[in-house]
Amino acid sequence: MATYYPLSRITPNLYTSGNQFTVALTGKDYKGYYYSTYDGKYFTGETVSPSALEIIPIDANKKQTLSLGTAKYDSMTNITTKPSPVSYVAVPTPQDYKNGYYQRFFSKRVNGDLSTIQEISQDTFTTLANNVLYNTIQIQWMLTGPLEDKYMSGMLVLGVINRNTKTVTQASRQMQYLDQYLTNPIEYYQK
């Protein structure tokens, strides 16, 4: 409820189309008629009324200061606001199959769970290297060879299943939930 002001001490019949004032009680944007008082206050309605609510100007200078403050912080901490990394399906090439393996890259939000893990491209991996919001990891994924472990000349040779499973288990120490994301150790396997 507005304080009483004599008509000689107000400027009546002003209008705002929005984004200029917020209602003091609710913080919501105000659009409509308002009046200003001699002491620099603003109220809803065309003129003095017992039902008028105080409205507060949106301070453009304050907004500018906040955005400048954020920019200064971002530059000091090397944090930039960028869109989330784009998921990328890394399909092995014929050369990868000749080599018997290929490199896979993953990212996860630092404070995220399983749902924030995604496979990414090598370029995105490089871009995220200094981003404190993301944890990244690169793994070597076996594509060819025996599926099961075998003894050859008295030595144990790990098969694709065991090797990829161990790789994922070790990588999960650095990126929690990766073992729940990569559940198929023979993904992309070829005889």
NUZA-182845 format. One record per residue (C-alpha): residue in three letters; z, y, x. Coordinates in steps of 0.2 Angstrom, whole numbers, plus 5000, padded with zeros to 4 digits. Each point is the difference from the previous one (the first is absolute). Example, Ala and Ser with C-alpha at 12.3 -4.5 7.8 and 13.67 -1.06 7.14 Angstrom:
// NUZA-182845
ALA503949785062SER499750175006
This chain:
// NUZA-182845
MET500050005000ALA499550175007THR501150155003TYR499750144989TYR498950145007PRO499650164991LEU498150014997SER499950155011ARG500549895015ILE498749864998THR498149985001PRO499549904985ASN498549904995LEU499549935017TYR499149835001THR499849865013SER498849864999GLY501149895010ASN500449965019GLN500950175001PHE501849964993THR501149864997VAL501349994986ALA501750025009LEU500949864990THR498749875001GLY498950045015LYS498449984990ASP498550115001TYR500050144987LYS498450054991GLY500150144987TYR500750174996TYR501450075010TYR500850175004SER500850075016THR501650105002TYR500450155010ASP501149895012GLY498649885004LYS500349864988TYR498849924989PHE500249924983THR498949904987GLY499350094985GLU499150164997THR501650104999VAL501949995000SER500649854989PRO501649904999SER499049845003ALA499150065016LEU500249895015GLU500050075018ILE498549965010ILE499950005019PRO498550055010ILE499249875011ASP500250075017ALA498349995009ASN500850055017LYS501249864998LYS498749874998GLN499050075015THR501649995011LEU500349824994SER498249955004LEU500150095017GLY501649925004THR499349824996ALA498550045011LYS501150055014TYR501149844998ASP498449895000SER499350085015MET501749985010THR500149824995ASN498249955001ILE500149944982THR498550044989THR499849964982LYS498549894998PRO499549884987SER500649825001PRO499049885011VAL498549924992SER500049814998TYR498749915010VAL499449824999ALA499749945018VAL498749874999PRO499749915016THR498250025008PRO499049865008GLN500650065017ASP501849984994TYR499649824995LYS499249975017ASN501650075009GLY501149894988TYR501150154995TYR500050184995GLN501250154998ARG500850044984PHE500950174996PHE501450034988SER501050154994LYS501650024989ARG501050154995VAL501550015011ASN501150004984GLY498949894990ASP500049824994LEU498749864999SER499050104988THR499750145013ILE499249885013GLN498150005002GLU498749955012ILE499150155008SER498650035011GLN500250035019ASP499650184998THR501350024987PHE501249915011THR499750125014THR500250154989LEU501749944993ALA500649965018ASN501050175000ASN500450004982VAL501949984997LEU499849954982TYR499149845004ASN500349855010THR498449925008ILE499749835008GLN498549915008ILE499949815000GLN498849885007TRP499449884987MET499349835004LEU498449964991THR499449835009GLY500749855008PRO501049854994LEU501050034985GLU501549905005ASP500949995016LYS499349885013TYR500549925016MET498750025013SER500249935018GLY501949994996MET500150184995LEU500350074982VAL498650114994LEU500550104985GLY498849984985VAL499450154990ILE501349974986ASN501550005012ARG499350145011ASN499750124986THR501649964992LYS501050035016THR499050175002VAL500550064983THR501849945002GLN500150105016ALA499150154993SER501250004985ARG501450055012GLN499150165002MET499350024983GLN501249934986TYR499149904986LEU498449975010ASP500449814999GLN500050024981TYR498450105000LEU499049885012THR500449834992ASN498349915004PRO500049955018ILE498249944999GLU499350154992TYR498250025007TYR500149845009GLN498449915004LYS499749835008
